[in-house]
């Protein structure tokens, strides 16, 4: 009898008397991509400005909030949209970037965009010449 009880208990390994667990699914995630990895503003008269746009697309299954856009050189700026900004799943938004050279010469910068997307940092290289 003892042998039969031990055999029965050994056969029950891996079973639980608790309730069945629900399969855990990963939460929806947003994915942000930029249409351009770099932008060249060309030649712009010192003291004037030129605006270019780049499209940011959320190809994920959840909304993405763009928290900040930091530019490494003051001759360039991000003017739209106001941040933080939310891009719904499957939607796109335009980022407006401005080059306003304060002198004659070549200028380069990097825009670093941070968000809550799966790829939380995206960058764009910028270049332009003040004439």
N, C-alpha and C positions, 0 to 999 in steps of 0.2 A: 504494500500500500504506500509506504514512504517513497519507494522508487517511482511509482506511478505519479505521485504528487510532484516530485522533482522534475520528472519528464514533462508534465503539464506546464509547470512554471517556466521551464527552459523554452518551451514552445511559444510562450507569450512575450518574449523579448521584442521590444520595438512597438508594442501596443500600449496605449494609454487609455485610462478610464475617463479622461477629461473630454471636453467637447472638441469636435473636429475643428482644426485651425483653418482659417481662411487663407487662401493663397495671397501672399503679399506682393503687391504690384508697385513698381517704382512710381513715384509721383510724376506728373507731367513736367516736362522741362522745356524751356525756351532755348533756341539756338540762334545767335545773331551772326550774320555775315554781312560784309561790306562789298559793294559792287566794284570798288577800286581799292587797291593796296597803296596806290600813290596818285598824287595829283600834281600837275605842273601848271602854274598860273601864267607862265610865259613872262613877257616883259610888261611891267606896269610903271607908269610915271611915279617917281617918288612924291609922296603926299596924296596920291590918288589911291583908289582901291579897286579890286576885282573880286567878284564872288563866284565860286563854283559849288556845285552840290554833289553829294555822293549819297547813294541809296543804301540804307541799312534794312535788311530783310530778316524777319524772324521766321525761320522754317521749322521751329519746334512746335510742341503741342500745348504750350502754356505761354502766357504773356511774359514779355521781357521788360524790365525797367532799366533804362539807361540812367545811371546815377551821375556820371560826370564825364566831361571831355576836357582833358588837360593838354595844352599846347606848349611845346618846348621853346618857342620863340615869339616874342611880343609883336612881331610884324604879321603874324597870322592869328586868326581867332575863329571860334565857332559861334555863329550868331543865331542859329535856330536848329532844333527847337529849344524852347526853354527846358532846362533840366531840373529835376528828374522828369523823364518822359517815358511813357509806356507804349510799347508796340505789341499789339495783340498777336496771338498765334496766327501764322499764315499771312501776316500783313507786312507792309513796308513803311518806312518814313524817310524823308529827305533831311540830310544834315547840310546846312549852309556853312561854308568855310570861306573866310575873307582873307585876302592878302593885301596889306596896306604898308608898302615899304616906306620907311622913314628916311631912306638915303639911297644913293646909287650903289649897286652891288648885288651879288648873289646871296640868296637867303634859303636856308633849309630848316625844316622843323619836323617834328613828329607829333601827331595827335594821338593820345592814348584815351580810348573810350572804355569805361568800366560799366559793367551791368551785372545783373543776377543770372545771366544766361549760363549755359553749361560751359561755354568758352568765355569766361567772364571779362577778358581783356582783348580788345581789338586795336590795331594801330593803322594809321595812314601816314605815309611819308609825303611831305609837302615841299615844293620847291618853287622859286620864283626869282625874278631879277628886277631890281629897281633901276629905272633909267632916268 
